[in-house]
Amino acid sequence: MVAEIGEIHADHHGTCGVRRVHAELRGFGHTVNRKRVERLMRRDGIEGRPLWRA
């Protein structure tokens, strides 16, 4: 799951956060809670970047 989160984050050039990553994972058919995605992202140091800073 962490590898897929990293791929999704990289595909969006580092701008997507927990909500978008969670939505993409759900779209791929994974049954996962948003809070779990948030924990995994925090643990691996993956952060979304605000679009106004991009």
N, C-alpha and C positions, 0 to 999 in steps of 0.2 A: 504494500500500500504506500509506503514512504517513497519508493521509487516512482510510482505513478504521480504522487503529489509533486515530486521534484520535476518530473516531465511536464506536467500541466503548468507549473510555475515558470519553467524555462520557455515553454511555448508562447506564453504571454509576456515575455521579456521582463519577468520579475514584477509585474504590476498587479497581479491578482492576489487577493488576500484569501482569508478563510472562506468567506461566503461564495466566491466564484469557484474556488477549488472544490468546495463541498458540492456545489451544483454540478460541476463537470463530472465528479465521481459518481453522483447519483445518475447522471445521464448515461454513464458507461455501465450502469446496472449494479453498482455497489450499494449495499445497504450499510450506511455508515452515518454516525451522528456527527453533527457540526462540531461539537465540543471535542470529540476524538480527533477530528482533523486539526483543530486548533492546537491540541496537545502535541500531536505528532509534528506539526510545523514548528512549534516553539522549541521542541526538543532538538530538532535538526537545524535550528537557526534560519528557517525559511520565513521571510517576512514579505508582506505585500508592500508596494510602494505607492503612495498617493499619486494619482494621475497628474495633478498640478505640479509635481516635482519631476515628472518623467521628461 
